[in-house]
Amino acid sequence: MSTSRRTILAGLASLGATTALPAWAQFDGAIRPQSDPWAQVDPYADARNGFPSAPQGQPFSEASRAASKKPVPTQNTVPEPPSAEEIASQHLSEALTDPEAFEILSARRSLHYSTVIKPDERQGGIVRNSALQQAFRRFCQPFLDVADRGHLPWEVYVTDFPRPNGLAYGGGKITIASGTILYADHPGELAGIVVHEIGHNDHRHISDSKEIEALMTLQRSGGAGASISMTEALQKLDPHFQNVLSNGFSRAHEREADAHVPELFERVGMDTEHYVVMFKKMMSIYGQTWDQKTCLMDTHPAMAERIELLRGLSVGRRPRHEATLSGWAELKRHFPTPSGYRWG
C-alpha cells in the first residue's frame, strides 16, 4: 500500500526533520515566479479578475495599473485657503525656481475666494454636502490618476449653479457646476466636462498666462516689483483670475483642453461621443445654434467646430467596454436628469 506525500511530510515534521527535507518539500507559502513562460499570465488581461477592459485591446499603462491600487485621497468638503503663515513663508523669487508651487498656492487662494468668500454668480458657491462631494471625488479619481500632472494635489468640488459649467483654477483645482450633473444622464457626459478642466490644468493654462509671465519678468528684471511680497504678488494676480472667470480661456486653450478628452478617455475606457452629447445638450440649454461662430463666451470656439475636432480625434479610440465610475449613482440620486434630457 502506498503512502501519500502529505502523510510523509507530517511524519517528518513531527520528528523535527524539516531542515532535511528536499527542495520540493520545503514550501514556505511564498509564491515565486514560474519557469513556464505560458504560465506568466497578466492578471489585468484576464477579464475574469474584474478589471475593466483596456481601450481598443491596448494594455493598460504601468501608471494606470499603479493608480488602480491607490486609495482615493480625502479632501475637505469646503476648500481651505493657504494660511497667512504659508504665504509669508514663501517669497516671489521662489516662483522662479519652483513655479508649480506658486501655481498651487495661487490656485488654493483663488478657489477659496471664488467659491466660499465671494462666489461668482456664473459658478456658484460650494455645495455644502460632504456625501455629495465625496461621491464626486470618487467619480473623478480614475481620470485624476491618469492625468499628465497626476502628482498635483488635486481638489474637485461641486458648486451650486443650475446649468452645465466647469472651471479650472490651475494647480490641480477644479469646480463643476451641479447643473452639469443634473443634465448628464450618462457618466461620460459628466466626465467630459471634468476631463476638459483637467486638460486646462495639465496644460498649465493658468500658470502660463501672459499676466503671470509679466509678473515673473518684472521679478527677474529687478524692477519695481522685485521686492514685493508673496501676498502682494497674489493680490496682483486676482484681476487676472477674475478675467478668466468672466471671459474664459483663449480659443487655443479651449481646443487644447477639448483635445485632452479623447486622450484621457482612452486611458480610462470611455467613449468620447458622450462628451459630444453633452455639447449638444449645452447648445439646447444655452440657446446656441450650429451656425454661431463662438460658444457661450466670445473666447470659446463654436460648438460645431468643437464637435468636429472631437470626432476627428476619437477615430479608432472607441473602447470595447466602458469603465464603471464609482459615485455616479449617488450623484444622480442628488441630481436626477429631467426627462427631456435623458439622451444617454
Secondary structure, DSSP 4 states (H G I P E B T S, - for coil): ----HHHHHHHHHHTT-GGGS-GGG---S-----S-GGG---GGG-GGG-PPPPGGGPPPPHHHHHHHHSPPPP--SSPPPPPHHHHHT--TTHHHH-HHHHHHHHHHHHHHIIIIIS--TTT-PBP--HHHHHHHHHHHHHHHHTSTTTTS--EEEEE--SS--EEEEETTEEEEEHHHHHH-SSHHHHHHHHHHHHHHHHTTTTTTSHHHHHHHHHHHHTSTTTT--HHHHHHHHHHHHHHHHHH-S-HHHHHHHHHHHHHHHHHHT--THHHHHHHHHHHHHHT--TT-SB-SSTTSBPHHHHHHHHHHHTTT---SSPPPPTTHHHHHHHSPPPGGG---
